[in-house]
């Protein structure tokens, strides 16, 4: 995710959330950045 643009990160998270919902999950979806790194584009 270091070399991804903020829009690319947003798109990937939204696509993943949609896939999780499509699989039937109804609870809160949490996001943990890879290796726990907090990057500027994730704020």
RAFENKA-V618913 format. One record per run of one state. SS is the DSSP state (2 for helix, 1 for strand, 0 for the rest). FROM is the first residue (numbers start at 1). TO is the last residue. Records with the same first field share a line. If there is no record, write none. Layout:
BEGIN
SS->FROM-TO, FROM-TO
END
This chain:
BEGIN
0->1-5, 23-33, 37-39, 43-43
2->6-22, 34-36, 40-42
END
